């Protein structure tokens, strides 16, 4: 059997792997961002992320014999509706999400933000049914409930006895969930019209343009000479993980997997972040983290494996 036939036979498994690795790269991006946010203005850091993503994707496209002229031409061939949807999708996955979450975090606790963000899978789940007409069966409902439970356990385990009551901050974090979910839904829709590589080039470009005025403004009080070489290497990792690897793998995975199943894989991000924080930042992993991680993995297995679901269904007499 040829490699091409093997790949076609295992499309679902490849899609699951792409979505998993994509969310792991988000974890890398979060850890890198935690380190860099102490040295760079937020908007400058985000602009650099998308600049690295755009330049890197242009280089990858060149080696794959995809010219910028062709990307631009294919973008022009899209209908006006699809053009605006792609621009809006880019703004959702980059600009809107980051602005809402960063300003929300200023006035609420990380724990409160984490708990509110736990509704992301159910948001994607619901929007996929409304806008993509994806069917929701008992298997998917059970999987999504388990993944949300896992995310709640992961975040509740980080409480120090108090929760923030900052209504504005909590509201902004909730608003951040909406563009984050819409990004996946729009990726599934617009992704049918252009290739994953073209979409990632355009998403990085549009976000670069959106962040540029704010980044330039923040340069007034920034000293480049104070940044040592190691930090620039970390900026490169930040840009590659968040601007290239996540987008490229997420788009590719979504071409093979329904959006409501992809919602389950958003639970991988906090799992990978917790593991990376333990490995590189020296943060402890508690029993609640392990329990939350286990529930997220169980949820994905339930949602993606019919045999496991049927066995569970039989045990619970559902």
N, C-alpha and C positions, 0 to 999 in steps of 0.2 A: 504494500500500500504506500503511495507517495505521501510526502510530507503535507502537501496541499489537502489531500483527502483526509488525512489524520486530523488536521486543523479544523476542517469543515465538520468532521464527526464530533469533535469536542468543543464546538462553538460556545455552548453554555458554560462549561468549565473554564474556558479561557476568559469569558466575560466576567465570571465570578472572581477570577484571579486578578484581572485588570482593575475591577472596582475595589478589591481589597488593597492592592498595592497603591492605588490612587489615594485612598484614605490614609494609608501609612505615610505617604509623602506629605499629606496635610499635617500629620503629627510631627514630622520633621520640620515643617514650616512653622508650626506653633512654637516648638522648642527653640528654633533659630530666632524667631521673633521675640521671644521672652528675653533672650540674651542681648539682642540688638536694640531693643526699645529704650535701653538705658543710655545709648550713645547717639542715636539718630532721632530727629524729629519724625513723628509718625507718618506724615504725608510724604516726606522725602523718602523714607524707607519703603513705603508702598509704591511710589513712583519707580524706584530702583528695581523693585521686584518685577514690575511689569515691563520695564525696559530690558532687563536681563531675559525675561520670558520672550519678548518680541524678537530681540537679536538672536537668541538661541534657536527659536523656532524658524527664523529666516535661514539660519545656517543649516538646520536639519532639512528644511524644504529644498535648499540648494542641492544638497547631496542626494536628495530623492527626485531631482530634476523637476522640482516645482518652483517656478519663478514667481516673483512678486507680481509681475504683470498678469500672470495667469490667475493668481489669487484675486487681484483687483478686478479682472475681467469677469471671473465667476461671481464675484460679489455684485457687480453691476447687472448681471443676468438675473439675479434674484428679483422677485416682485417687490414693490415698495413696502408691502406688508412684511415680507420676510426680512428685508433690510432693517426695518425699524425693530422687528422682533430680535434680530441678532444684536443690534446695538443695545436694546433694553436688557437682553440676556447678559451681555458683557457688563453692563452697569450693575445688574443684580448680583452677579458672582464676584465682582470686585469692589466697585465704588460704594454702592448702597449698603451692602452687608458690612463692610469694614467701617464705614462712617457711623452707622447705627450701633454696632457692637462696641467700638472704641469709646464713643461718647457715652454710651450706656454704662460701660464699665467704670467710668469716672465717678458715677454717683450711686453705684450699687456694688454689692459684694461679688467676688468671683463665684462663690457658691450659688448665690441667687441666679446669676447669669447662667451658670452651668445647668441648673435645674430647669430654667425657662427654655434654654436651648435644647433640652431633651425632647421637646415636642417636634423638633425638625422632622423625624421620620413620619410621624402621623400627619404633618402638614403636607409632605410629599405624597404620602399615601392618599390623602383626600383629594389633592389637586390632580393627581394622576387619574382618579376616577372621574372628576368633573371635566377636565380639559382633554384627556387622552382616551377617555372611555375604556379604561382598563378595568377588567372585572376583578372584584374583590370577593374571594371565597373564604371559607372558614380557616383554611391553612394559612392564608396571608394575614387574616385578622389575628390569629393566635401568635404568629411570628412577630407581628408589629407590636402587640401588647407585651410580649416577652422582652423585645429589644428596648422598649421604653422603660420597662421595669429595671432592666440592667443599667440603663443610663442614669435613672434616678438613684439607684443604689450606689453607682460610681460617684455621683455628685453629692449625695447626702452624706456619704462617708467622709467628705471633706469639711463638714460643718464644725465649727468650734463652739457650738452652743448657741449662737445667735444668727439670725437671718436679717438681711437688710430690708428695711421698709421704704426704701427710696423709690417712690412710685414712678417718677420720670425715668430714672435709670432702668428700672424693670421694664417699663413700657418700650424704651428704645431697644433693649435686648430682644423683646418680643417682636418688634418691627424688623429686627435683623433676621429673624427666622423666616420671614415671608420672602424676601429676595433670595435667601439661600435655597429655599424650596423651589422657588420659581426658576432658578438657574437650572436645576435638574430637569424640570418639566419642559422648559424652552430648549434645553440641549437635545432632548428627545425629539422635539418637534422640528427645530431648525436643522438638526444634525442630519436629517434625511435629504436636505437640499445641497449641502456641501460636505466635503471630506472633513475628517477630524482634524487633520493638519491645517487645513485652511481656516477652520473655525477657531483653533487655538491661536493662530497668527492674528486673526482679526480681534479676538477677545482681548489679547494682550495689548494690541495697538489702541483700541478704543479706551481701555482703562488707563494706558499711559497718557493719552490726551486728557482724560478727565482729571487725573491726579496732578498733572504738570503745573497748572497755575497755583495750586495750594502748596506744592513742593517748592516752587520758586519763591513764594512768599516766605516760607519757613527758613530759607537759606540766609536770611538777613542776620540771624543770630547763631549761625552754625559755623564751626571751625573745622575744616577738613583736615588740617594738620594734626589735630588731636587724635585722629583715628589711626591706629596702628595696622600693620599688614594683616595680622590674623583676623581682625574684624572684617576686612574687605573679603577675605576668603569665606567668612561666615555669611556675608551679604550675598556672595555668589551662590552658596548653598541655599539660602533663603529664596533667591530668585529662581533657581533651577527647580527646586521642590514645589514651590507654589505657582510659578509662572509657566512651567513646562510640563513636568512629570504628572502633576495632579490633573491638569486640564486634558492633556493628551490621553492618559489612561482612562479618565472618567468618560470622555467622549467615546472612546473606542469600546469601553464596556457597555455603555448605554445603547450602542448599535445592536447588541446581542441580548440584552436583558431588559425586561419591562421596568418602568420607573418605580412601580410600587415594590418590586423586589430590590431595586437599587436603594430604596429608602432604608432597608435593613442594614446595608453596608455603611451608612453614615455613622453607625454605632462603632465602627472600627476606629474612627479618628480618636475619640477619647481613650480607647484601649491602647492604641499605639503611642499616644501622648504620655500616658501614665508610665508605660514601659520605658520610653525614651527618657523621660524625666528621672526615672530611677537610675538608668544607665549613665546619663551624662550630667544631670544636675544634682544627683545625690538625694533626690526626694524619696521618702519612704513609700512602700506599697503596703497598704493595710488589708485586713480581711475583707472589708467592704469593696475595695478595688478588685480583689480576686473574684469575689462573688459577682460583682457587676460585669467583669470581663467574661466570666463563665456564662452568664445569662445572655450576653450579646452573641457569643458564639453559638449557644443553643438556639437562639432565635434565628440566626442565619441558616443553621442546619435544618430547622423546622420549615423555614420558608423555601429552601432550595431543594430539599430532598423529600420526595413523596413517601418513600418507605418509612423514614423516621416519623413523619407526620402521621401516617396510618397506624404505626405502632403506638404512638402517643395517644392517638384518638381512641384506639381500642382499650388502652390502659385506663383512660379517663372516662370511657363510655360516652364520648361526645357524639 
